[in-house]
């Protein structure tokens, strides 16, 4: 796990070499998580959890964000009380070239 500055509230994420293809595929199979990844990929800025449109209760969306973070697909950090999300596109692309782009492109056509 990547440890962050203790002064900045940032949940731990796996190091790129700790991310397995199975972890990523398991996380991406869910339609709610697919929607989160696509929205993050289309945004020019990081998005708070509340700014991402998901058709589930807040407690359930928290679970989906956690799955994506623990799989290494997103990272999160706090700005005040808002948890911001960013897609770890570069790390995923370096580890599994073309996977994320193909997934996002396929998800847009569904």
C-alpha positions in Angstrom: 0.0 0.0 0.0 1.1 3.5 -0.7 1.2 5.5 2.5 0.3 9.2 2.2 1.3 12.2 4.2 -0.4 11.8 7.7 -1.3 15.6 7.6 -3.4 15.0 4.5 -6.3 12.7 4.9 -5.8 10.3 2.0 -6.9 6.7 2.1 -4.2 4.2 1.2 -4.1 2.7 -2.3 -2.1 -0.2 -3.6 1.2 0.5 -5.2 1.1 0.0 -9.0 3.1 -3.3 -8.8 0.5 -4.6 -6.2 -2.4 -4.2 -8.6 -3.4 -7.5 -10.1 -5.4 -8.0 -13.3 -7.9 -10.0 -11.3 -8.4 -7.2 -8.7 -9.1 -4.7 -11.5 -11.5 -7.0 -13.5 -13.4 -7.9 -10.3 -13.8 -4.2 -9.5 -14.8 -3.2 -13.0 -17.5 -5.9 -13.6 -20.2 -4.0 -11.6 -22.4 -1.5 -13.6 -22.3 1.1 -10.8 -18.5 1.1 -10.7 -18.4 1.2 -14.5 -20.5 4.4 -14.3 -18.1 5.9 -11.8 -15.0 5.1 -13.9 -16.6 6.5 -17.0 -17.7 9.7 -15.3 -14.2 10.2 -13.8 -12.6 9.5 -17.2 -14.8 12.2 -18.8 -14.1 14.8 -16.2 -11.4 17.4 -16.6 -11.1 17.6 -12.8 -11.3 15.3 -9.8 -14.8 14.7 -8.6 -16.3 14.5 -5.2 -18.3 11.4 -4.4 -21.5 13.5 -4.4 -20.8 14.9 -7.8 -20.8 11.5 -9.4 -24.2 10.4 -10.4 -24.9 6.8 -9.2 -28.3 5.2 -8.8 -27.7 3.8 -5.3 -28.0 4.9 -1.7 -25.0 6.9 -0.3 -23.9 4.0 1.9 -23.9 1.7 -1.2 -22.0 4.2 -3.2 -19.4 4.4 -0.5 -18.9 0.6 -0.9 -18.4 1.0 -4.6 -15.8 3.7 -4.2 -14.0 1.6 -1.7 -13.9 -1.4 -4.1 -12.4 0.8 -6.8 -9.9 2.3 -4.5 -8.7 -1.0 -3.0 -8.4 -2.4 -6.5 -6.1 0.5 -7.4 -8.4 2.0 -10.0 -9.0 5.3 -8.2 -7.3 7.3 -5.5 -9.1 9.6 -3.0 -8.3 12.6 -0.9 -10.2 15.0 1.2 -10.9 18.7 0.6 -12.6 19.8 3.7 -15.3 17.2 4.3 -15.6 16.2 0.6 -13.8 13.0 -0.6 -12.4 13.7 -4.0 -11.8 11.0 -6.5 -9.3 10.7 -9.3 -8.8 7.9 -11.9 -5.4 6.3 -11.7 -5.3 6.2 -15.5 -1.5 6.4 -15.8 -0.8 3.7 -13.3 -3.4 1.3 -14.8 -2.2 2.0 -18.3 1.4 1.3 -17.4 0.4 -1.9 -15.6 -2.2 -3.1 -18.2 -1.8 -1.2 -21.4 -5.0 -0.5 -23.3 -7.3 -2.1 -20.7 -8.8 1.0 -19.2 -9.3 2.7 -22.5 -11.0 -0.3 -24.0 -13.2 -0.7 -20.9 -14.3 3.0 -21.0 -14.9 2.9 -24.7 -17.1 -0.2 -24.4 -18.9 1.2 -21.5 -19.9 4.4 -23.4 -21.6 2.3 -26.1 -23.8 0.3 -23.8 
